[in-house]
Amino acid sequence: MRRPDRPSVIPPGPTAVGGGTAELLGDADRDGSWVLVVDGTPQSHVDLDDPAHLEFEYVRRMGHVLDLAAPEGAPVDAVHLGGGALTLARYLAVTRPGSRQRVVELDERLTDLVRAHLPLPRGARVRVRATDARAGLAALPPRSADVVVSDVFAGARTPAHLTTVEYAAEARRVLRPDGVLAANVADGPPLRYARGQVATLRAVFRHVCVLAEPGTLRGRRFGNLVAVASDAPLPVEGLVRRCAGDPMPARVVAGNDLDRFAGTAQPVHDADAAPSPEPPPGVFSR
């Protein structure tokens, strides 16, 4: 694996971006690594020496989905809704060389900050468009992507218009028949929002599963669940093995277990959508 150059200048202190104030903080536990923080909320972690390293647990789970989306090492066409520090775009660039990647990130100033100080791996084919995630998705051709990653936050909440059946249907339109959607779903007790997101995806896609840490699934704490959806059967057994081997093991909820998890939750439509829940104070403290 080639190593990209380290930043040529020291990243600046707090910087005004479109969504508030952003800062790049060095990771004291890992040389060559940086954390992007926006308004006090850690948004992304990047290891410049090893872009295949995924520090945040839910991002590692998304990485498992990407690993199993196509034969090992094969390039894919990927769409990232929400850019942050381009962590998963970097990951695909080194684990699947030659992949064509399109990133939709509303905050152009944030992207400029990241690209200026955290260079992408050499040879990465990553294009970033500064627009709303749903508008950017709607502008893409049908059946043009193998994977769509949805990880969009305004502050610490997912905007309402990115939580609906209509939004999921746009993702399905852009995906190829065997393509996969991976979505970050942040929720806490009683997991009403997460259950609604499962119902929403099941109203659009034939196959859905959820990856999450057991304590989050039991409603004990606020956390990130990864919802995975496709019209093709999902690699549930492979996801189970990979999630079980993580430093913080996760469960894969599918089939009858997912039926019980979703319960009586109903799909969310544009007319009745709301943003994801506000995280409790201190949940992102480091």
Secondary structure, 3 states (H helix, E strand, C coil): CCCCCCCCCCCCCCEEECCEEEEEEECCCCCCEEEEEECCEEEEEEECCCCCCCCCHHHHHHHHHHHCCCCCCCCCEEEEECCCCCHHHHHHHHHCCCCEEEEECCCHHHHHHHHHHCCCCCCCEEEEECCCHHHHHHCCCCCCEEEEEECCCECCECCHHHCCHHHHHHHHHHEEEEEEEEEEEEECCCCHHHHHHHHHHHCCCCEEEEEECHHHHCCCCCEEEEEEEECCCCCHHHHHHHHHCCCCCCEEECHHHHHHHHCCCCCCCHHHCCCCCCCCCCCCCC
